[in-house]
């Protein structure tokens, strides 16, 4: 249950993010917007730039399985300085997620999970509450922030770029024709 709520969702989101970056790079080349301009772009002065949102999306996909017993997660030392580095962070995260054992994550949804934030706050909750109330919102926050930065910069992304993986579930004959 916890595995199904996390790892497949993280894979879907990170694959979509990778495709968004490909689209952004191509759009930037066609429109005179360089990688650096996109990488340092942010939605507000007190928010992380794109590079940090990408790294945070990856970290938020690595932390829950690790806190729930998976081992061997890669480290992502710093924000990437180019699109190649952003894609490498995503690829490294995806490769590790492919190795995560579902039984380990699902072992006990009521087991205690504790974590602390850099500001000294410490949280104690069950694994189920951790996934529902912290892990999922954190992952999607950074994923949406990255998407929003790209949109803000002018990259022509739409909802299909964010949830394109849903096309695998589309009932035949129901897609709009125009």
C-alpha positions in Angstrom: 0.0 0.0 0.0 2.7 2.6 1.0 4.9 1.4 -1.9 2.0 1.9 -4.4 1.4 5.4 -3.0 5.0 6.5 -3.4 7.4 4.8 -5.7 5.2 4.5 -8.8 4.0 8.1 -8.3 7.5 9.3 -8.0 8.6 7.5 -11.2 5.6 9.0 -13.0 6.3 12.5 -11.8 10.1 12.4 -12.4 9.7 11.0 -15.9 7.2 13.8 -16.7 9.7 16.3 -15.3 12.5 14.9 -17.4 10.3 15.3 -20.5 9.4 18.9 -19.4 13.1 19.7 -19.2 13.7 18.3 -22.7 10.9 20.5 -24.0 12.2 23.5 -22.1 15.7 23.0 -23.5 14.4 22.8 -27.1 12.1 25.8 -26.6 15.0 27.8 -25.0 17.2 27.1 -28.0 14.5 28.2 -30.4 13.7 31.4 -28.4 17.0 32.7 -27.2 16.6 31.6 -23.6 19.7 29.9 -22.3 20.0 27.0 -19.8 21.4 29.3 -17.1 18.4 31.7 -17.4 16.0 28.7 -16.9 18.1 27.1 -14.1 18.2 30.2 -12.0 14.6 31.3 -12.6 12.3 31.3 -9.6 8.6 32.2 -9.0 9.3 34.5 -6.1 12.4 36.0 -4.5 12.1 33.7 -1.4 11.5 30.5 -3.4 14.1 28.1 -4.7 15.2 28.4 -8.4 14.5 25.7 -10.9 17.7 23.8 -10.2 16.9 23.5 -6.5 13.3 22.5 -7.3 14.5 19.7 -9.5 17.0 18.5 -6.8 14.3 18.8 -4.2 11.9 16.8 -6.3 14.5 14.1 -6.5 15.3 14.3 -2.8 11.6 14.1 -1.9 11.4 10.9 -4.0 14.5 9.4 -2.3 13.6 10.2 1.3 10.4 8.3 1.9 11.6 4.9 0.7 14.8 5.5 2.7 12.8 6.4 5.8 10.7 3.3 5.3 13.6 0.9 5.1 15.1 1.0 1.6 18.8 1.3 1.4 21.4 2.6 -1.0 19.8 5.8 -2.1 22.1 8.0 -4.2 23.3 11.3 -2.9 22.6 14.5 -4.8 25.4 16.8 -3.6 24.5 20.2 -5.1 22.1 21.8 -7.4 23.0 21.0 -11.0 24.5 23.8 -13.1 23.1 22.7 -16.5 20.3 20.7 -18.0 22.6 17.6 -18.3 23.2 17.7 -14.6 19.4 18.1 -13.9 18.7 15.1 -16.1 21.5 13.1 -14.4 19.9 13.8 -11.0 16.5 12.6 -12.3 18.0 9.5 -13.9 19.9 8.6 -10.8 16.8 8.9 -8.7 14.7 6.8 -11.2 17.4 4.1 -11.3 17.4 3.8 -7.5 13.6 3.8 -7.3 13.6 0.9 -9.7 15.6 -1.1 -7.2 13.3 -0.4 -4.2 11.6 -3.5 -2.7 7.9 -3.1 -2.2 7.8 -5.5 0.7 10.3 -3.4 2.6 8.2 -0.2 2.2 4.9 -2.0 3.0 6.3 -3.9 6.0 4.3 -2.0 8.7 2.2 1.0 7.8 1.8 1.8 11.5 5.5 1.7 12.4 6.9 5.0 13.8 8.6 7.4 11.6 10.5 10.4 12.9 12.3 13.1 11.1 13.7 16.5 11.8 14.0 19.7 9.8 17.0 22.0 9.7 15.2 24.5 11.9 15.1 22.0 14.8 11.5 20.9 14.4 11.0 17.1 14.9 8.0 15.1 13.7 6.8 11.8 15.0 4.1 9.9 13.2 3.2 6.5 11.7 4.5 5.5 8.3 1.1 5.8 6.8 0.6 9.4 8.2 4.2 10.3 7.0 3.4 9.2 3.5 0.0 10.8 3.3 0.7 14.1 5.2 4.4 14.8 4.5 6.0 12.8 1.8 3.4 13.1 -0.9 2.7 16.8 -0.4 6.5 17.6 -0.3 7.2 15.7 -3.5 4.3 17.3 -5.4 5.1 20.8 -4.1 8.6 20.8 -5.7 7.4 19.0 -8.8 4.7 21.7 -9.4 7.1 24.5 -8.5 9.5 23.3 -11.2 6.7 23.0 -13.8 5.4 26.4 -12.8 8.9 28.0 -13.2 9.2 26.6 -16.7 5.7 27.9 -17.5 6.5 31.3 -16.0 9.6 31.5 -18.2 7.4 30.9 -21.3 8.0 27.2 -22.0 4.8 26.0 -23.7 3.8 23.3 -21.2 0.3 22.1 -20.5 -1.4 19.7 -18.2 -0.6 16.8 -20.6 3.1 17.5 -20.0 2.5 17.2 -16.2 0.3 14.1 -16.3 1.1 12.6 -19.6 1.5 9.2 -18.0 -2.3 9.1 -17.6 -2.7 8.4 -21.3 -1.9 4.8 -20.5 -5.3 4.7 -18.8 -7.3 6.6 -21.5 -10.3 4.6 -22.7 -10.0 3.9 -26.4 -12.0 6.3 -28.6 -12.5 9.0 -25.9 -9.6 11.3 -26.8 -10.7 14.6 -28.4 -10.0 14.8 -32.1 -9.4 18.6 -32.3 
